[in-house]
């Protein structure tokens, strides 16, 4: 049996650092990637696609957003099994009870809304562990294992939540305990565990029978690279897991030491090589020392590139770029009188260890640009 394991689509998600058309493209591409998943599933001869929780971002999506998502799922051409997670649990107000979902759900889309086995083919079952509220009071996966015995049926547990070995708060009531899963796998009652909640694929070496697929489209800077899905092949005795990149978006952190004009030009080359810029969300971390003209050139470069990237912002908390003016940088500019005195004071302050040194550097950079510092 071969299928695709994916999770955490969180359709309808927005990001605060995306504006205007970039946010619209991000929202639309998260739906469009479902079609890419369908193409992959058909090409690889998969029997179905299973989404291990958090299909939707929340219950207050527009009818249009839900309709477009369901239309993409319908295009997969194979059964698509949806597990409610912590973002889209069952219960009062659930998105799955709304007419926007119920009335438009394609025949190939199946909601795993009951705990326990779901026959999906002869001799094959999904063992579902849906969330019924945002705040369960126990391990959300363990109840699905009750009563399962090895009887020749291939079983895939579909759950959502953080494994105890990965959860910083191991005492949390909603932590997924690994021991019962390992025990059920060892005695042949289940054969694979498809988990969601962790947006990063785990384990990265694709070994074992307990896996997080990670999200299909990048959602944050801790996620390296683009989104993945997992192709899983089971024959009752072995598990073969293969990761496939399907995502189009990427969050990147660019950390660089800048100590002169050459470093700024190297950065220019690096930024030019990143593609596709319209789907890269970039955060910069710069350290080092530049003079005013070099700093002004860096500012111009970043302003130009910010128009092209989906998002380009400095990670202020980790940035430590010092601007120290050269003695002759204001000599050829029309600065005299009180402004010249201010330049002298600001230069001394910027070069000091005072807490006001960064602000003095910023003031010098602004003044340098306002009075017409050299341009490219």
Buried (B, 14 or more C-beta within 10 A) or exposed (E): BBBBBBBBBBBBBEBEBBEEEBBEBBBEBBBBBBBBBBEBBEEBEBBBBBBBBBBBBEBEBEEEBBBBBBBBBBBBEBBBBBBBBBBBBBEEEBBBEBEBBEEBBBEBBBBBBEBBBBEBEEEBBBBBBBBEBEEBEEBBBBEBBEEBEEEEBBBBBBBBBBBBEBBEEEEEEBBBBBEBBBEBBEEBBBBBBBBBBBBBBBEEEBEBBBBBBBBBBBBEEEBEBBBBBBBBBBEEEEBEBEBBEBBBBBBBBBEBEBBEBEBBEEBBEEBEEBEEBEBBBBBBBBBBBBBBBBBBBBBBBBEEBEEBBBBBEBBEEEBEBBBBBEEEBBEEBEBEEEBEEBBEEBBEBBBEEEEEBBEBBBBBBEBBBEEEBEEE
